[in-house]
Amino acid sequence: MKIRAFDQADFAVVQDIYLQGIATNNATFALEKKSWQQWQSSMLSATLLVVVEQDSQGCEQLLGWAGLSAVSSREVYCGVGEVSIYISSKAAGRGVGTLLMNELIIQCEGLGFWTLQAAIFPENTASIALHNKCGFITLGCRKALGKMHGVWRDVQFLERRSAVVGV
């Protein structure tokens, strides 16, 4: 497995992996994928990473992706980003998430980010465990933050403060 920067040619597979997350009903409030323009405008392109490996025919297979979105347009929050990380169901349990998150942290610190945030459904225990393993702490639970399929959903709010940026 190797990590590389996202390329626009990856978008279709990135969207397929995102749709896998949507289908779980525990990854996002979104109910459908975004267009290229919507996705590009919502993500900070310098932070986008993918994990790939070669299959038995030597073709590159994308196993997961991660990146940040801005939490605010206000200058005071320029070093704060919200993490998105999605792993292909066929790569679950193989360490892809840990590899990707650790590299995302390094890349984002290099770009000057001092705080990474995540908003995760409490039922998504694998994502919470990954974030905790990578240094995130749970700040609290936002009760009944939004409706999904007519049901109010809680969201855990996690944060990772850099030990090298903004200290």
NORGIKA-V61371 format. One record per residue. RES is the residue in one letter. BURIAL is + if it has 24 or more other C-alpha atoms within 12 Angstrom, else -. D_FIRST is the distance of its C-alpha to the first C-alpha in Angstrom with 1 decimal. Layout:
res,burial,d_first
RES,BURIAL,D_FIRST
RES,BURIAL,D_FIRST
This chain:
res,burial,d_first
M,-,0.0
K,-,3.8
I,+,7.0
R,+,10.0
A,+,13.5
F,+,14.8
D,-,16.9
Q,-,19.9
A,-,18.6
D,+,16.0
F,+,18.9
A,-,19.7
V,+,16.4
V,+,16.4
Q,+,20.0
D,+,19.3
I,+,17.0
Y,+,19.8
L,+,22.3
Q,+,20.6
G,+,21.2
I,+,24.7
A,-,25.5
T,-,25.0
N,+,27.8
N,+,26.1
A,+,23.6
T,+,26.1
F,+,29.7
A,-,28.8
L,-,30.0
E,-,28.7
K,+,26.0
K,-,27.0
S,-,27.9
W,-,26.0
Q,-,28.8
Q,-,28.8
W,+,25.1
Q,-,25.2
S,-,28.3
S,+,27.0
M,+,23.7
L,+,23.6
S,-,21.7
A,+,20.9
T,+,18.8
L,+,16.7
L,+,12.9
V,+,10.2
V,+,6.6
V,+,5.6
E,-,4.6
Q,-,7.7
D,-,10.4
S,-,13.2
Q,-,15.1
G,-,12.6
C,-,12.5
E,-,9.9
Q,+,9.5
L,+,9.5
L,+,8.8
G,+,10.7
W,+,12.7
A,+,15.0
G,+,18.0
L,+,21.6
S,+,24.9
A,+,28.1
V,+,30.3
S,-,33.5
S,-,34.9
R,-,37.1
E,-,36.5
V,-,36.7
Y,-,33.4
C,-,31.4
G,+,29.1
V,+,28.4
G,+,25.8
E,+,24.8
V,+,21.2
S,+,19.8
I,+,16.5
Y,+,15.7
I,+,13.2
S,+,13.5
S,-,15.7
K,-,13.8
A,-,10.8
A,-,13.5
G,-,13.6
R,-,10.1
G,-,9.8
V,+,8.2
G,+,11.6
T,+,12.1
L,+,9.1
L,+,10.3
M,+,13.9
N,+,14.0
E,+,12.8
L,+,15.2
I,+,17.9
I,+,17.6
Q,+,17.7
C,+,20.6
E,+,22.5
G,-,22.3
L,+,23.8
G,+,26.6
F,+,25.8
W,+,27.5
T,+,27.1
L,+,24.4
Q,+,25.9
A,+,24.8
A,+,27.1
I,+,26.0
F,+,28.1
P,+,29.2
E,-,28.2
N,-,24.5
T,-,24.2
A,-,20.4
S,+,20.1
I,+,22.9
A,-,21.4
L,+,18.1
H,+,20.3
N,+,22.5
K,-,19.8
C,+,18.8
G,+,22.5
F,+,24.0
I,+,27.5
T,+,29.4
L,-,32.4
G,-,34.1
C,-,34.3
R,-,35.8
K,-,38.0
A,-,38.4
L,-,36.6
G,-,36.4
K,-,37.2
M,-,34.8
H,-,36.5
G,-,39.7
V,-,38.4
W,-,38.3
R,+,34.9
D,+,34.3
V,+,31.4
Q,+,30.1
F,+,29.8
L,+,27.3
E,+,27.0
R,+,25.2
R,+,27.3
S,+,25.9
A,-,27.3
V,-,27.2
V,-,28.2
G,-,31.6
V,-,32.9
